[in-house]
């Protein structure tokens, strides 16, 4: 994280504000509000240009006598911009502006560094095996055919030997239980 942006309140006069003229960063940062005198509220606001890339969690901050408060400014997306941060106290009677320059981070400007080892082929034992959908479908054809045949036999038996609903339901449940066990066993044994 970059150095915080310093804001001094009540250092030389009541409701006095001391801020730098400009602040440059390439990442999220904190505003360090230091109160040298009476308790006060400090209002922070980013202008339209700066708000395209930066956001402040809250705009109004109470700072006790002789204490400091840190306020996080989060860069919400990558890019570069220039805008103003408004700092006000005494209900706006004292207002200062800091020009904030957001630059692109070094990682963005340099690109991605790729290790040369990634270009070398790995032995099959280290390689990640992947299957496409057609390979998985071909492996599951015996399971689909077996389940369909078993279900067909159960329904045919129920029709031939009587249309007793309880017998039909019991047969279908038995066939489905067998099919689920078969699928689980097939998946475990083939992986």
Contact map, one row per residue, 1 for C-alpha under 8 A:
11100000000000000000000000111000000000000000000000000000000000000000000000000000000000000000000000000000000000000000000000000000000000000000000000000000000000000000000000000000000000000000000
11110000000000000000000010111000000000000000000000000000000000000000000000000000000000000000000000000000000000000000000000000000000000000000000000000000000000000000000000000000000000000000000
11111000000000000000000000001100000000000000000000000000000000000000000000000000000000000000000000000000000000000000000000000000000000000000000000000000000000000000000000000000000000000000000
01111100000000000000000000001111000000000000000000000000000000000000000000000000000000000000000000000000000000000000000000000000000000000000000000000000000000000000000000000000000000000000000
00111110000000000001001000001111000000000000000000000000000000000000000000000000000000000000000000000000000000000000000000000000000000000000000000000000000000000000000000000000000000000000000
00011111000000000011000000000011110000000000000000000000000000000000000000000000000000000000000000000000000000000000000000000000000000000000000000000000000000000000000000000000000000000000000
00001111100000001111000000000011110000000000000000000000000000000000000000000000000000000000000000000000000000000000000000000000000000000000000000000000000000000000000000000000000000000000000
00000111111000011110000000000000111100000000000000000000000000000000000000000000000000000000000000000000000000000000000000000000000000000000000000000000000000000000000000000000000000000000000
00000011111000111100000000000000111110000000000000000000000000000000000000000000000000000000000000000000000000000000000000000000000000000000000000000000000000000000000000000000000000000000000
00000001111111111000000000000000001111000000000000000000000000000000000000000000000000000000000000000000000000000000000000000000000000000000000000000000000000000000000000000000000000000000000
00000001111111011100000000000000001110000000000000000000000000000000000000000000000000000000000000000000000000000000000000000000000000000000000000000000000000000000000000000000000000000000000
00000000011111010000000000000000000000000000000000000000000000000000000000000000000000000000000000000000000000000000000000000000000000000000000000000000000000000000000000000000000000000000000
00000000011111110000000000000000000000000000000000000000000000000000000000000000000000000000000000000000000000000000000000000000000000000000000000000000000000000000000000000000000000000000000
00000000011111110000000000000000000011000000000000000000000000000000000000000000000000000000000000000000000000000000000000000000000000000000000000000000000000000000000000000000000000000000000
00000000110011111000000000000000000000010000000000000000000000000000000000000000000000001100010000000000000000000000000000000000000000000000000000000000000000000000000000000000000000000000000
00000001111111111100000000000000000000000000000000000000000000000000000000000000000000000000010000000000000000000000000000000000000000000000000000000000000000000000000000000000000000000000000
00000011111000111110000000000000000000000000000000000000000000000000000000000000000000011000011100000000000000000000000000000000000000000000000000000000000000000000000000000000000000000000000
00000011101000011111000000000000000000000000000000000000000000000000000000000000000000000000000100000000000000000000000000000000000000000000000000000000000000000000000000000000000000000000000
00000111000000001111100000000000000000000000000000000000000000000000000000000000000000000000000111000000000000000000000000000000000000000000000000000000000000000000000000000000000000000000000
00001110000000000111111000000000000000000000000000000000000000000000000000000000000000000000000001000000000000000000000000000000000000000000000000000000000000000000000000000000000000000000000
00000000000000000011111000000000000000000000000000000000000000000000000000000000000000000000000011100000000000000000000000000000000000000000000000000000000000000000000000000000000000000000000
00000000000000000001111100000000000000000000000000000000000000000000000000000000000000000000000001111000000000000000000000000000000000000000000000000000000000000000000000000000000000000000000
00001000000000000001111110000000000000000000000000000000000000000000000000000000000000000000000001111000000000000000000000000000000000000000000000000000000000000000000000000000000000000000000
00000000000000000000011111000000000000000000000000000000000000000000000000000000000000000000000000011110000000000000000000000000000000000000000000000000000000000000000000000000000000000000000
01000000000000000000001111111000000000000000000000000000000000000000000000000000000000000000000000011110000000000000000000000000000000000000000000000000000000000000000000000000000000000000000
00000000000000000000000111110000000000000000000000000000000000000000000000000000000000000000000000000111100000000000000000000000000000000000000000000000000000000000000000000000000000000000000
11000000000000000000000011111000000000000000000000000000000000000000000001100000000000000000000000000100100000000000000000000000000000000000000000000000000000000000000000000000000000000000000
11000000000000000000000011111100000000000000000000000000000000000000000111100000000000000000000000000000000000000000000000000000000000000000000000000000000000000000000000000000000000000000000
11111000000000000000000010111110000000000000000000000000000000000000000111000000000000000000000000000000000000000000000000000000000000000000000000000000000000000000000000000000000000000000000
00111000000000000000000000011111000000000000000000000000000000000000011110000000000000000000000000000000000000000000000000000000000000000000000000000000000000000000000000000000000000000000000
00011110000000000000000000001111100000000000000000000000000000000000011110000000000000000000000000000000000000000000000000000000000000000000000000000000000000000000000000000000000000000000000
00011110000000000000000000000111110000000000000000000000000000000001111000000000000000000000000000000000000000000000000000000000000000000000000000000000000000000000000000000000000000000000000
00000111100000000000000000000011111000000000000000000000000000100001111000000000000000000000000000000000000000000000000000000000000000000000000000000000000000000000000000000000000000000000000
00000111100000000000000000000001111100000000000000000000000000100111100000000000000000000000000000000000000000000000000000000000000000000000000000000000000000000000000000000000000000000000000
00000001111000000000000000000000111111110000000000000000000000111111000000000000000000000000000000000000000000000000000000000000000000000000000000000000000000000000000000000000000000000000000
00000001111000000000000000000000011111000000000000000000000000001110000000000000000000000000000000000000000000000000000000000000000000000000000000000000000000000000000000000000000000000000000
00000000111001000000000000000000001111100000000000000000000000001100000000000000000000000000000000000000000000000000000000000000000000000000000000000000000000000000000000000000000000000000000
00000000010001000000000000000000001111110000000000000000000000011100000000000000000000000000000000000000000000000000000000000000000000000000000000000000000000000000000000000000000000000000000
00000000000000000000000000000000001011111000000000000000000001111100000000000000000000000000000000000000000000000000000000000000000000000000000000000000000000000000000000000000000000000000000
00000000000000100000000000000000001001111100000000000000000001111000000000000000000000001100000000000000000000000000000000000000000000000000000000000000000000000000000000000000000000000000000
00000000000000000000000000000000000000111110000000000000000111100000000000000000000000001100000000000000000000000000000000000000000000000000000000000000000000000000000000000000000000000000000
00000000000000000000000000000000000000011111000000000000000111100000000000000000000000111100000000000000000000000000000000000000000000000000000000000000000000000000000000000000000000000000000
00000000000000000000000000000000000000001111100000000000001110000000000000000000000001111000000000000000000000000000000000000000000000000000000000000000000000000000000000000000000000000000000
00000000000000000000000000000000000000000111110000000000001100000000000000000000000011110000000000000000000000000000000000000000000000000000000000000000000000000000000000000000000000000000000
00000000000000000000000000000000000000000011111000000001001000000000000000000000000011100000000000000000000000000000000000000000000000000000000000000000000000000000000000000000000000000000000
00000000000000000000000000000000000000000001111101100111000000000000000000000000001111000000000000000000000000000000000000000000000000000000000000000000000000000000000000000000000000000000000
00000000000000000000000000000000000000000000111111100000000000000000000000000000001111000000000000000000000000000000000000000000000000000000000000000000000000000000000000000000000000000000000
00000000000000000000000000000000000000000000011111110000000000000000000000000000001000000000000000000000000000000000000000000000000000000000000000000000000000000000000000000000000000000000000
00000000000000000000000000000000000000000000001111111000000000000000000000000000111100000000000000000000000000000000000000000000000000000000000000000000000000000000000000000000000000000000000
00000000000000000000000000000000000000000000011111111100000000000000000000000000111110000000000000010000000000000000000000000000000000000000000000000000000000000000000000000000000000000000000
00000000000000000000000000000000000000000000011111111110000000000000000000000000000000000000000000000000000000000000000000000000000000000000000000000000000000000000000000000000000000000000000
00000000000000000000000000000000000000000000000111111100000000000000000000000000000000000000000000000000000000000000000000000000000000000000000000000000000000000000000000000000000000000000000
00000000000000000000000000000000000000000000000011111110000000000000000000111110100000000000000000000000000000000000000000000000000000000000000000000000000000000000000000000000000000000000000
00000000000000000000000000000000000000000000010001111111000000000000000011111000000000000000000000000000000000000000000000000000000000000000000000000000000000000000000000000000000000000000000
00000000000000000000000000000000000000000000010000101111100000000000000011110000000000000000000000000000000000000000000000000000000000000000000000000000000000000000000000000000000000000000000
00000000000000000000000000000000000000000000110000000111111000000000001111000000000000000000000000000000000000000000000000000000000000000000000000000000000000000000000000000000000000000000000
00000000000000000000000000000000000000000000000000000011111000000000001110000000000000000000000000000000000000000000000000000000000000000000000000000000000000000000000000000000000000000000000
00000000000000000000000000000000000000000000000000000001111110000000000000000000000000000000000000000000000000000000000000000000000000000000000000000000000000000000000000000000000000000000000
00000000000000000000000000000000000000000011100000000001111110000000000000000000000000000000000000000000000000000000000000000000000000000000000000000000000000000000000000000000000000000000000
00000000000000000000000000000000000000001111000000000000011111000000000000000000000000000000000000000000000000000000000000000000000000000000000000000000000000000000000000000000000000000000000
00000000000000000000000000000000000000001110000000000000011111100000000000000000000000000000000000000000000000000000000000000000000000000000000000000000000000000000000000000000000000000000000
00000000000000000000000000000000000000111100000000000000000111110000000000000000000000000000000000000000000000000000000000000000000000000000000000000000000000000000000000000000000000000000000
00000000000000000000000000000000111000111100000000000000000011111011100000000000000000000000000000000000000000000000000000000000000000000000000000000000000000000000000000000000000000000000000
00000000000000000000000000000000001001110000000000000000000001111111000000000000000000000000000000000000000000000000000000000000000000000000000000000000000000000000000000000000000000000000000
00000000000000000000000000000000001111110000000000000000000000111110000000000000000000000000000000000000000000000000000000000000000000000000000000000000000000000000000000000000000000000000000
00000000000000000000000000000000011111100000000000000000000000011111000000000000000000000000000000000000000000000000000000000000000000000000000000000000000000000000000000000000000000000000000
00000000000000000000000000000000011100000000000000000000000000111111100000000000000000000000000000000000000000000000000000000000000000000000000000000000000000000000000000000000000000000000000
00000000000000000000000000000001111000000000000000000000000000110111110000000000000000000000000000000000000000000000000000000000000000000000000000000000000000000000000000000000000000000000000
00000000000000000000000000000001110000000000000000000000000000100011111000000000000000000000000000000000000000000000000000000000000000000000000000000000000000000000000000000000000000000000000
00000000000000000000000000000111100000000000000000000000000000000001111100000000000000000000000000000000000000000000000000000000000000000000000000000000000000000000000000000000000000000000000
00000000000000000000000000000111100000000000000000000001100000000000111110000000000000000000000000000000000000000000000000000000000000000000000000000000000000000000000000000000000000000000000
00000000000000000000000000011110000000000000000000000001100000000000011111000000000000000000000000000000000000000000000000000000000000000000000000000000000000000000000000000000000000000000000
00000000000000000000000000011110000000000000000000000111100000000000001111100000000000000000000000000000000000000000000000000000000000000000000000000000000000000000000000000000000000000000000
00000000000000000000000000111000000000000000000000000111000000000000000111110000000000000000000000000000000000000000000000000000000000000000000000000000000000000000000000000000000000000000000
00000000000000000000000000110000000000000000000000001110000000000000000011111100000000000000000000000000000000000000000000000000000000000000000000000000000000000000000000000000000000000000000
00000000000000000000000000000000000000000000000000001110000000000000000001111100000000000000000000000000000000000000000000000000000000000000000000000000000000000000000000000000000000000000000
00000000000000000000000000000000000000000000000000001100000000000000000000111110000000000000000000000000000000000000000000000000000000000000000000000000000000000000000000000000000000000000000
00000000000000000000000000000000000000000000000000001000000000000000000000111111000000000000000000000001000000000000000000000000000000000000000000000000000000000000000000000000000000000000000
00000000000000000000000000000000000000000000000000001000000000000000000000001111100000000000000000000111000000000000000000000000000000000000000000000000000000000000000000000000000000000000000
00000000000000000000000000000000000000000000000000000000000000000000000000000111110000000000000000001111000000000000000000000000000000000000000000000000000000000000000000000000000000000000000
00000000000000000000000000000000000000000000000011001000000000000000000000000011111000000000000000001110000000000000000000000000000000000000000000000000000000000000000000000000000000000000000
00000000000000000000000000000000000000000000000011000000000000000000000000000001111100000000000000111100000000000000000000000000000000000000000000000000000000000000000000000000000000000000000
00000000000000000000000000000000000000000000011111000000000000000000000000000000111110000000000000111000000000000000000000000000000000000000000000000000000000000000000000000000000000000000000
00000000000000000000000000000000000000000000011011000000000000000000000000000000011111000000000011110000000000000000000000000000000000000000000000000000000000000000000000000000000000000000000
00000000000000000000000000000000000000000001111001000000000000000000000000000000001111100000000011110000000000000000000000000000000000000000000000000000000000000000000000000000000000000000000
00000000000000000000000000000000000000000011111000000000000000000000000000000000000111110000001111000000000000000000000000000000000000000000000000000000000000000000000000000000000000000000000
00000000000000000000000000000000000000000111100000000000000000000000000000000000000011111000001111000000000000000000000000000000000000000000000000000000000000000000000000000000000000000000000
00000000000000001000000000000000000000000111000000000000000000000000000000000000000001111111111100000000000000000000000000000000000000000000000000000000000000000000000000000000000000000000000
00000000000000101000000000000000000000011110000000000000000000000000000000000000000000111111111000000000000000000000000000000000000000000000000000000000000000000000000000000000000000000000000
00000000000000100000000000000000000000011100000000000000000000000000000000000000000000011111110000000000000000000000000000000000000000000000000000000000000000000000000000000000000000000000000
00000000000000000000000000000000000000000000000000000000000000000000000000000000000000011111110000000000000000000000000000000000000000000000000000000000000000000000000000000000000000000000000
00000000000000000000000000000000000000000000000000000000000000000000000000000000000000011111111000000000000000000000000000000000000000000000000000000000000000000000000000000000000000000000000
00000000000000000000000000000000000000000000000000000000000000000000000000000000000000011111111000000000000000000000000000000000000000000000000000000000000000000000000000000000000000000000000
00000000000000111000000000000000000000000000000000000000000000000000000000000000000000011111111100000000000000000000000000000000000000000000000000000000000000000000000000000000000000000000000
00000000000000001000000000000000000000000000000000000000000000000000000000000000000001111001111110000000000000000000000000000000000000000000000000000000000000000000000000000000000000000000000
00000000000000001110000000000000000000000000000000000000000000000000000000000000000001110000011111000000000000000000000000000000000000000000000000000000000000000000000000000000000000000000000
00000000000000000010100000000000000000000000000000000000000000000000000000000000000111100000001111100000000000000000000000000000000000000000000000000000000000000000000000000000000000000000000
00000000000000000011111000000000000000000000000000000000000000000000000000000000000111100000000111110000000000000000000000000000000000000000000000000000000000000000000000000000000000000000000
00000000000000000000111000000000000000000000000000000000000000000000000000000000011110000000000011111000000000000000000000000000000000000000000000000000000000000000000000000000000000000000000
00000000000000000000011110000000000000000000000001000000000000000000000000000000011110000000000001111100000000000000000000000000000000000000000000000000000000000000000000000000000000000000000
00000000000000000000011110000000000000000000000000000000000000000000000000000001111000000000000000111110000000000000000000000000000000000000000000000000000000000000000000000000000000000000000
00000000000000000000000111100000000000000000000000000000000000000000000000000011110000000000000000011111000000000000000000000000000000000000000000000000000000000000000000000000000000000000000
00000000000000000000000111000000000000000000000000000000000000000000000000000011100000000000000000001111100000000000000000000000000000000000000000000000000000000000000000000000000000000000000
00000000000000000000000001000000000000000000000000000000000000000000000000000111000000000000000000000111110110000000000000000000000000000000000000000000000000000000000000000000000000000000000
00000000000000000000000001100000000000000000000000000000000000000000000000000000000000000000000000000011111110000000000000000000000000000000000000000000000000000000000000000000000000000000000
00000000000000000000000000000000000000000000000000000000000000000000000000000000000000000000000000000001111111000000000000000000000000000000000000000000000000000000000000000000000000000000000
00000000000000000000000000000000000000000000000000000000000000000000000000000000000000000000000000000000111111110000000000000000000000000000000000000000000000000000000000000000000000000000000
00000000000000000000000000000000000000000000000000000000000000000000000000000000000000000000000000000001111111100000000000000000000000000000000000000000000000000000000000000000000000000000000
00000000000000000000000000000000000000000000000000000000000000000000000000000000000000000000000000000001111111100000000000000000000000000000000000000000000000000000000000000000000000000000000
00000000000000000000000000000000000000000000000000000000000000000000000000000000000000000000000000000000011111110000000000000000000000000000000000000000000000000000000000000000000000000000000
00000000000000000000000000000000000000000000000000000000000000000000000000000000000000000000000000000000001111111000000000000000000000000000000000000000000000000000000000000000000000000000000
00000000000000000000000000000000000000000000000000000000000000000000000000000000000000000000000000000000001001111100000000000000000000000000000000000000000000000000000000000000000000000000000
00000000000000000000000000000000000000000000000000000000000000000000000000000000000000000000000000000000000000111110000000000000000000000000000000000000000000000000000000000000000000000000000
00000000000000000000000000000000000000000000000000000000000000000000000000000000000000000000000000000000000000011111010000000000000000000000000000000000000000000000000000000000000000000000000
00000000000000000000000000000000000000000000000000000000000000000000000000000000000000000000000000000000000000001111110000000000000000000000000000000000000000000000000000000000000000000000000
00000000000000000000000000000000000000000000000000000000000000000000000000000000000000000000000000000000000000000111111100000000000000000000000000000000000000000000000000000000000000000000000
00000000000000000000000000000000000000000000000000000000000000000000000000000000000000000000000000000000000000000011111100000000000000000000000000000000000000000000000000000000000000000000000
00000000000000000000000000000000000000000000000000000000000000000000000000000000000000000000000000000000000000000111111110000000000000000000000000000000000000000000000000000000000000000000000
00000000000000000000000000000000000000000000000000000000000000000000000000000000000000000000000000000000000000000001111110000000000000000000000000000000000000000000000000000000000000000000000
00000000000000000000000000000000000000000000000000000000000000000000000000000000000000000000000000000000000000000001111111000000000000000000000000000000000000000000000000000000000000000000000
00000000000000000000000000000000000000000000000000000000000000000000000000000000000000000000000000000000000000000000011111100000000000000000000000000000000000000000000000000000000000000000000
00000000000000000000000000000000000000000000000000000000000000000000000000000000000000000000000000000000000000000000000111110110000000000000000000000000000000000000000000000000000000000000000
00000000000000000000000000000000000000000000000000000000000000000000000000000000000000000000000000000000000000000000000011111110000000000000000000000000000000000000000000000000000000000000000
00000000000000000000000000000000000000000000000000000000000000000000000000000000000000000000000000000000000000000000000001111111000000000000000000000000000000000000000000000000000000000000000
00000000000000000000000000000000000000000000000000000000000000000000000000000000000000000000000000000000000000000000000000111110000000000000000000000000000000000000000000000000000000000000000
00000000000000000000000000000000000000000000000000000000000000000000000000000000000000000000000000000000000000000000000001111111000000000000000000000000000000000000000000000000000000000000000
00000000000000000000000000000000000000000000000000000000000000000000000000000000000000000000000000000000000000000000000001111111100000000000000000000000000000000000000000000000000000000000000
00000000000000000000000000000000000000000000000000000000000000000000000000000000000000000000000000000000000000000000000000010111110000000000000000000000000000000000000000000000000000000000000
00000000000000000000000000000000000000000000000000000000000000000000000000000000000000000000000000000000000000000000000000000011111000000000000000000000000000000000000000000000000000000000000
00000000000000000000000000000000000000000000000000000000000000000000000000000000000000000000000000000000000000000000000000000001111100000000000000000000000000000000000000000000000000000000000
00000000000000000000000000000000000000000000000000000000000000000000000000000000000000000000000000000000000000000000000000000000111111110000000000000000000000000000000000000000000000000000000
00000000000000000000000000000000000000000000000000000000000000000000000000000000000000000000000000000000000000000000000000000000011111110000000000000000000000000000000000000000000000000000000
00000000000000000000000000000000000000000000000000000000000000000000000000000000000000000000000000000000000000000000000000000000001111111000000000000000000000000000000000000000000000000000000
00000000000000000000000000000000000000000000000000000000000000000000000000000000000000000000000000000000000000000000000000000000001111111100000000000000000000000000000000000000000000000000000
00000000000000000000000000000000000000000000000000000000000000000000000000000000000000000000000000000000000000000000000000000000001111111110000000000000000000000000000000000000000000000000000
00000000000000000000000000000000000000000000000000000000000000000000000000000000000000000000000000000000000000000000000000000000001111111111000000000000000000000000000000000000000000000000000
00000000000000000000000000000000000000000000000000000000000000000000000000000000000000000000000000000000000000000000000000000000000011111111100000000000000000000000000000000000000000000000000
00000000000000000000000000000000000000000000000000000000000000000000000000000000000000000000000000000000000000000000000000000000000001111111100000000000000000000000000000000000000000000000000
00000000000000000000000000000000000000000000000000000000000000000000000000000000000000000000000000000000000000000000000000000000000000111111110000000000000000000000000000000000000000000000000
00000000000000000000000000000000000000000000000000000000000000000000000000000000000000000000000000000000000000000000000000000000000000011111111100000000000000000000000000000000000000000000000
00000000000000000000000000000000000000000000000000000000000000000000000000000000000000000000000000000000000000000000000000000000000000001111111110000000000000000000000000000000000000000000000
00000000000000000000000000000000000000000000000000000000000000000000000000000000000000000000000000000000000000000000000000000000000000000011111111000000000000000000000000000000000000000000000
00000000000000000000000000000000000000000000000000000000000000000000000000000000000000000000000000000000000000000000000000000000000000000001111111100000000000000000000000000000001001100100000
00000000000000000000000000000000000000000000000000000000000000000000000000000000000000000000000000000000000000000000000000000000000000000001111111110000000000000000000000000000000000000000000
00000000000000000000000000000000000000000000000000000000000000000000000000000000000000000000000000000000000000000000000000000000000000000000111111111000000000000000000000000000000000000000000
00000000000000000000000000000000000000000000000000000000000000000000000000000000000000000000000000000000000000000000000000000000000000000000011111111100000000000000000000000000001000000000000
00000000000000000000000000000000000000000000000000000000000000000000000000000000000000000000000000000000000000000000000000000000000000000000001111111110000000000000000000000011001000000000000
00000000000000000000000000000000000000000000000000000000000000000000000000000000000000000000000000000000000000000000000000000000000000000000000111111111000000000000000000000000000000000000000
00000000000000000000000000000000000000000000000000000000000000000000000000000000000000000000000000000000000000000000000000000000000000000000000011111111100000000000000000000000000000000000000
00000000000000000000000000000000000000000000000000000000000000000000000000000000000000000000000000000000000000000000000000000000000000000000000001111111110000000000000000000010000000000000000
00000000000000000000000000000000000000000000000000000000000000000000000000000000000000000000000000000000000000000000000000000000000000000000000000111111111000000000000000010011000000000000000
00000000000000000000000000000000000000000000000000000000000000000000000000000000000000000000000000000000000000000000000000000000000000000000000000011111111100000000000000000000000000000000000
00000000000000000000000000000000000000000000000000000000000000000000000000000000000000000000000000000000000000000000000000000000000000000000000000001111111110000000000000000000000000000000000
00000000000000000000000000000000000000000000000000000000000000000000000000000000000000000000000000000000000000000000000000000000000000000000000000000111111111000000000100110010000000000000000
00000000000000000000000000000000000000000000000000000000000000000000000000000000000000000000000000000000000000000000000000000000000000000000000000000011111111100000000100110000000000000000000
00000000000000000000000000000000000000000000000000000000000000000000000000000000000000000000000000000000000000000000000000000000000000000000000000000001111111110000000000000000000000000000000
00000000000000000000000000000000000000000000000000000000000000000000000000000000000000000000000000000000000000000000000000000000000000000000000000000000111111111000000000000000000000000000000
00000000000000000000000000000000000000000000000000000000000000000000000000000000000000000000000000000000000000000000000000000000000000000000000000000000011111111111001100100000000000000000000
00000000000000000000000000000000000000000000000000000000000000000000000000000000000000000000000000000000000000000000000000000000000000000000000000000000001111111110000000000000000000000000000
00000000000000000000000000000000000000000000000000000000000000000000000000000000000000000000000000000000000000000000000000000000000000000000000000000000000111111110000000000000000000000000000
00000000000000000000000000000000000000000000000000000000000000000000000000000000000000000000000000000000000000000000000000000000000000000000000000000000000011111110000000000000000000000000000
00000000000000000000000000000000000000000000000000000000000000000000000000000000000000000000000000000000000000000000000000000000000000000000000000000000000001111111000000000000000000000000000
00000000000000000000000000000000000000000000000000000000000000000000000000000000000000000000000000000000000000000000000000000000000000000000000000000000000001111111101100000000000000000000000
00000000000000000000000000000000000000000000000000000000000000000000000000000000000000000000000000000000000000000000000000000000000000000000000000000000000001000111111100000000000000000000000
00000000000000000000000000000000000000000000000000000000000000000000000000000000000000000000000000000000000000000000000000000000000000000000000000000000000000000011111110000000000000000000000
00000000000000000000000000000000000000000000000000000000000000000000000000000000000000000000000000000000000000000000000000000000000000000000000000000000000000000001111111000000000000000000000
00000000000000000000000000000000000000000000000000000000000000000000000000000000000000000000000000000000000000000000000000000000000000000000000000000000000001000011111111100000000000000000000
00000000000000000000000000000000000000000000000000000000000000000000000000000000000000000000000000000000000000000000000000000000000000000000000000000000011001000011111111110000000000000000000
00000000000000000000000000000000000000000000000000000000000000000000000000000000000000000000000000000000000000000000000000000000000000000000000000000000000000000000111111111000000000000000000
00000000000000000000000000000000000000000000000000000000000000000000000000000000000000000000000000000000000000000000000000000000000000000000000000000000000000000000011111111100000000000000000
00000000000000000000000000000000000000000000000000000000000000000000000000000000000000000000000000000000000000000000000000000000000000000000000000000000011001000000001111111110000000000000000
00000000000000000000000000000000000000000000000000000000000000000000000000000000000000000000000000000000000000000000000000000000000000000000000000000010011000000000000111111111000000000000000
00000000000000000000000000000000000000000000000000000000000000000000000000000000000000000000000000000000000000000000000000000000000000000000000000000000000000000000000011111111100000000000000
00000000000000000000000000000000000000000000000000000000000000000000000000000000000000000000000000000000000000000000000000000000000000000000000000000000000000000000000001111111110000000000000
00000000000000000000000000000000000000000000000000000000000000000000000000000000000000000000000000000000000000000000000000000000000000000000000000100110010000000000000000111111111000000000000
00000000000000000000000000000000000000000000000000000000000000000000000000000000000000000000000000000000000000000000000000000000000000000000000000100010000000000000000000011111111100000000000
00000000000000000000000000000000000000000000000000000000000000000000000000000000000000000000000000000000000000000000000000000000000000000000000000000000000000000000000000001111111110000000000
00000000000000000000000000000000000000000000000000000000000000000000000000000000000000000000000000000000000000000000000000000000000000000000000000000000000000000000000000000111111111000000000
00000000000000000000000000000000000000000000000000000000000000000000000000000000000000000000000000000000000000000000000000000000000000000000001001100000000000000000000000000011111111100000000
00000000000000000000000000000000000000000000000000000000000000000000000000000000000000000000000000000000000000000000000000000000000000000000000000000000000000000000000000000001111111110000000
00000000000000000000000000000000000000000000000000000000000000000000000000000000000000000000000000000000000000000000000000000000000000000000000000000000000000000000000000000000111111111000000
00000000000000000000000000000000000000000000000000000000000000000000000000000000000000000000000000000000000000000000000000000000000000000000001000000000000000000000000000000000011111111100000
00000000000000000000000000000000000000000000000000000000000000000000000000000000000000000000000000000000000000000000000000000000000000000000001000000000000000000000000000000000001111111110000
00000000000000000000000000000000000000000000000000000000000000000000000000000000000000000000000000000000000000000000000000000000000000000000000000000000000000000000000000000000000111111111000
00000000000000000000000000000000000000000000000000000000000000000000000000000000000000000000000000000000000000000000000000000000000000000000000000000000000000000000000000000000000011111111100
00000000000000000000000000000000000000000000000000000000000000000000000000000000000000000000000000000000000000000000000000000000000000000000001000000000000000000000000000000000000001111111110
00000000000000000000000000000000000000000000000000000000000000000000000000000000000000000000000000000000000000000000000000000000000000000000000000000000000000000000000000000000000000111111111
00000000000000000000000000000000000000000000000000000000000000000000000000000000000000000000000000000000000000000000000000000000000000000000000000000000000000000000000000000000000000011111111
00000000000000000000000000000000000000000000000000000000000000000000000000000000000000000000000000000000000000000000000000000000000000000000000000000000000000000000000000000000000000001111111
00000000000000000000000000000000000000000000000000000000000000000000000000000000000000000000000000000000000000000000000000000000000000000000000000000000000000000000000000000000000000000111111
00000000000000000000000000000000000000000000000000000000000000000000000000000000000000000000000000000000000000000000000000000000000000000000000000000000000000000000000000000000000000000011111
